[in-house]
Amino acid sequence: MRSRYSAYVLQEIDYIVDTTVPAQQNLLDKQDLAAWSRQMQWSGLKVIRHVPFGKLHALVEFEAYFEENGQTECHHELSAFVKIDGRWYFIEPTVALPTMKQPCLCGSGKKFKACCGQFFK
């Protein structure tokens, strides 16, 4: 989570894409991500908690702080991550996800509902 926040601060959009579940990477709009990253005046990250779910899934609750119109604002999120081939990937909830009965986007061979979908009910 910290590395993804740093990538937004540094406008390293390729890193943001590369650390998103591979099945979702082509669904991301790099221009939109870059524009959003540039328009924010980032001011801090607070990781509230990390909740592991077995060896392959985790949730990270965080607050990202930024300045907008002279005011400090906070983006609070509970993000889901999945480990694929020894590497952690962010599951992007703002792009199309599989239906609960489709194969999971992480490639586990399980249905989405029995794998990564448990975080999106």
C-alpha positions as CSV (number, residue, x, y, z in Angstrom):
1,M,0.0,0.0,0.0
2,R,2.8,2.4,0.9
3,S,4.5,1.8,-2.4
4,R,1.3,2.5,-4.4
5,Y,0.7,5.7,-2.5
6,S,4.3,6.8,-3.2
7,A,3.8,6.0,-6.9
8,Y,0.8,8.3,-6.9
9,V,2.8,11.0,-5.2
10,L,5.6,10.6,-7.7
11,Q,3.2,10.1,-10.7
12,E,4.7,6.7,-11.5
13,I,1.6,5.5,-13.2
14,D,3.3,2.4,-14.8
15,Y,3.9,1.2,-11.2
16,I,0.2,1.7,-10.3
17,V,-0.8,-0.4,-13.3
18,D,1.9,-3.1,-12.7
19,T,0.8,-3.6,-9.1
20,T,-2.9,-4.0,-10.1
21,V,-4.1,-7.6,-10.7
22,P,-2.8,-8.5,-14.2
23,A,-6.3,-9.4,-15.4
24,Q,-7.4,-5.8,-14.7
25,Q,-4.4,-3.9,-16.0
26,N,-5.7,-3.4,-19.5
27,L,-8.9,-1.9,-18.0
28,L,-7.1,1.0,-16.4
29,D,-7.0,4.4,-18.0
30,K,-3.4,5.6,-17.6
31,Q,-4.2,9.1,-18.7
32,D,-7.0,9.4,-16.1
33,L,-4.7,8.0,-13.4
34,A,-1.9,10.4,-14.4
35,A,-4.3,13.4,-14.4
36,W,-5.7,12.6,-11.0
37,S,-2.2,12.0,-9.6
38,R,-1.0,15.4,-10.9
39,Q,-3.9,17.4,-9.7
40,M,-3.6,16.2,-6.1
41,Q,-1.3,17.8,-3.6
42,W,-0.5,14.7,-1.5
43,S,0.3,15.3,2.2
44,G,0.4,11.9,3.9
45,L,-0.6,8.3,4.3
46,K,-1.8,6.5,7.4
47,V,-2.1,2.7,7.3
48,I,-4.8,1.9,9.9
49,R,-4.7,-1.9,9.7
50,H,-3.6,-4.9,7.7
51,V,-5.9,-7.9,7.8
52,P,-4.5,-11.1,6.3
53,F,-7.0,-13.7,5.0
54,G,-4.9,-16.9,4.6
55,K,-1.7,-16.7,2.7
56,L,-3.1,-15.3,-0.6
57,H,-5.4,-12.4,0.4
58,A,-5.3,-9.3,2.6
59,L,-7.2,-6.2,3.3
60,V,-5.5,-2.9,4.0
61,E,-7.4,0.0,5.6
62,F,-5.8,3.4,5.0
63,E,-6.2,7.1,4.9
64,A,-4.5,9.2,2.2
65,Y,-4.4,12.9,2.9
66,F,-4.3,15.6,0.2
67,E,-4.9,19.3,-0.2
68,E,-7.8,20.6,-2.2
69,N,-9.0,24.2,-2.4
70,G,-6.8,25.1,0.6
71,Q,-8.3,22.3,2.8
72,T,-6.8,19.1,3.9
73,E,-9.0,16.2,2.7
74,C,-8.9,12.5,3.5
75,H,-9.5,9.5,1.3
76,H,-10.4,6.6,3.5
77,E,-10.4,3.1,1.9
78,L,-10.4,-0.6,2.6
79,S,-8.4,-2.2,-0.2
80,A,-8.2,-5.8,-1.2
81,F,-4.9,-7.5,-2.3
82,V,-4.2,-10.9,-3.7
83,K,-0.8,-12.7,-3.9
84,I,0.0,-14.2,-7.3
85,D,3.3,-16.0,-7.9
86,G,4.7,-14.5,-4.7
87,R,3.8,-10.9,-5.5
88,W,1.0,-8.8,-4.0
89,Y,-1.5,-7.1,-6.4
90,F,-4.2,-4.6,-5.7
91,I,-7.7,-5.6,-6.8
92,E,-9.2,-2.5,-8.5
93,P,-12.9,-2.2,-7.5
94,T,-13.7,0.6,-9.9
95,V,-13.3,-1.4,-13.1
96,A,-15.5,-4.4,-14.2
97,L,-15.1,-7.4,-11.9
98,P,-16.1,-10.9,-12.8
99,T,-19.6,-12.1,-11.8
100,M,-19.6,-14.3,-8.7
101,K,-19.9,-17.5,-10.8
102,Q,-17.1,-16.6,-13.3
103,P,-13.5,-17.7,-12.8
104,C,-11.5,-15.5,-10.4
105,L,-9.5,-12.7,-11.9
106,C,-6.4,-13.9,-10.0
107,G,-6.1,-17.1,-11.9
108,S,-6.6,-19.4,-8.9
109,G,-9.0,-21.7,-10.8
110,K,-11.8,-21.0,-8.3
111,K,-15.0,-19.1,-8.9
112,F,-14.7,-15.4,-8.1
113,K,-17.2,-15.7,-5.2
114,A,-15.0,-18.4,-3.5
115,C,-11.8,-16.4,-4.0
116,C,-11.2,-12.7,-4.4
117,G,-15.0,-12.0,-4.7
118,Q,-15.4,-12.5,-0.9
119,F,-14.2,-8.9,-0.5
120,F,-16.8,-7.4,-2.9
121,K,-20.1,-8.8,-1.8
